[in-house]
Amino acid sequence: MASQSRSALMAALRPTAATLPTSGISTVFAHGLGKPGLIPLWAGEGDMPTPAFISEAASKALLGGETFYTYQRGLPRLREALAAYHARHYKRAFSPDNFFVTGGGMQAIQLAFQMTVGTGDEVLVPTPSWPNFRGAVETTGAKTVSVPMRLERDGWVLDLDRLFAAVTPRTRAIVINSPANPSGWTASQRDLAAILDFTRKHGLWIIADEIYGQFYFGGGRAQSMLAPSLQHLIEADDRVLFAQTFSKNWAMTGWRIGWLQAPVALASTIENHVQYNTSGVAAFMQRGAIAALDEGDAFLRTQVVRARQGMDIVTKALAPLNSVRYVAPAGAFYAFFGIDGMTDSLTAALRLIDEANVGLAPGTAFGEGAEPYFRVCFLRSPEQLNEAMQRLSRWIVTQHS
Ligand SMILES: Cc1ncc(COP(=O)(O)O)c(C=O)c1O
């Protein structure tokens, strides 16, 4: 009876709603959650809470009565702080009118797709990729077309000829997530220029996800250094929408606040979309976000140093293992590696929980070509990470002895 009514209800939904993919990490999460002594490295977040100066700014605003409806685009003061943050880091001028406050990076992505694609359209997504791109595209009725990258001696490579060859008359947008989750692939400035040039010629949108742009190790230095960016290349009317977030830079994953950066000409359209999706982000949270932008550069630097240390710990553990295919990532805060002889990463990740008490995200969550790989989040305390990597290395070695 229950299952019959479920199938009747499902059949009554819009087809794209019923067929949305389930997150590929949830099986592992459900298997490991609450297991005593387990070290979970499966999530895309660090282990530090939001710094007090940010939480205090939000609490003060909440207690001070900032509990009413507010601007759809975001507080003017926050949009000014966003323009100043971008100008400071990217060394060019930005207008507050380029910025729209959203419910996390995820909602910025959702809005970007809602405005650019729909039923019958195609969106190119280089894989391995964060699964939410596909999920967000499919909620609109459009389809993603995967463009698999390959792991070479120096890291993951996106073949631009292959990317451009995947364009069909139905293609409307290309997702460029650089530095990438989960692979750490980071586009060069030259690649970004070629992609922008191509999209200009073909009238395509770029959905640019540079949320890990501050976590860049390509230059080899531990201090904050920005990854190559489309920000240096875009003109006012380019068809580029940036999804951004407070989540990673300032340890604010649970807040659900981010921003969309778009051409000023789209302002009222974006405002309408915010109105009909969420009607804006809580004003008191925006006060916390202002503190993050105005006073958070030092905390951001500590996050980047911590990620760099984490990467070194993971690299030291994985690089000597002959059976492991791993190249240290150029950016973001994930190690993405394969183990010889293991093609089903989901089964292996479940075994790793039972046998080594370490939780990893299986590559099966990250799309075409990612199935045999595993993702480790290394924005964690050195003690915890060292212990987890020892457990993981021992487990890998026993599989091959
Ligand atoms: C590539 C990428 N984009 C966007 C997001 C979304 O971040 P949030 O919705 O937490 O702001 C994430 C989170 O893991 C991500 O990895």
The ligand as an SDF file (V2000), in Angstrom:
LIG
                    3D

 16 16  0  0  0  0  0  0  0  0999 V2000
   32.7480   23.5430   -6.0700 C   0  0  0  0  0  0  0  0  0  0  0  0
   31.7580   23.9950   -5.0570 C   0  0  0  0  0  0  0  0  0  0  0  0
   30.9210   24.9860   -5.3710 N   0  0  0  0  0  0  0  0  0  0  0  0
   30.0080   25.4380   -4.5090 C   0  0  0  0  0  0  0  0  0  0  0  0
   29.8780   24.8810   -3.2550 C   0  0  0  0  0  0  0  0  0  0  0  0
   28.7730   25.4010   -2.3940 C   0  0  0  0  0  0  0  0  0  0  0  0
   29.0970   25.9510   -1.2190 O   0  0  0  0  0  0  0  0  0  0  0  0
   27.9670   26.4450   -0.2120 P   0  0  0  0  0  0  0  0  0  0  0  0
   26.6390   26.1550   -0.7820 O   0  0  0  0  0  0  0  0  0  0  0  0
   28.2480   25.7550    1.0690 O   0  0  0  0  0  0  0  0  0  0  0  0
   28.1800   27.8980   -0.0770 O   0  0  0  0  0  0  0  0  0  0  0  0
   30.7220   23.8220   -2.8790 C   0  0  0  0  0  0  0  0  0  0  0  0
   30.6030   23.1790   -1.5620 C   0  0  0  0  0  0  0  0  0  0  0  0
   31.1860   22.1720   -1.2750 O   0  0  0  0  0  0  0  0  0  0  0  0
   31.6980   23.3750   -3.8040 C   0  0  0  0  0  0  0  0  0  0  0  0
   32.5600   22.3970   -3.5080 O   0  0  0  0  0  0  0  0  0  0  0  0
  1  2  1  0
  2  3  1  0
  2 15  2  0
  3  4  2  0
  4  5  1  0
  5  6  1  0
  5 12  2  0
  6  7  1  0
  7  8  1  0
  8  9  2  0
  8 10  1  0
  8 11  1  0
 12 13  1  0
 12 15  1  0
 13 14  2  0
 15 16  1  0
M  END
$$$$
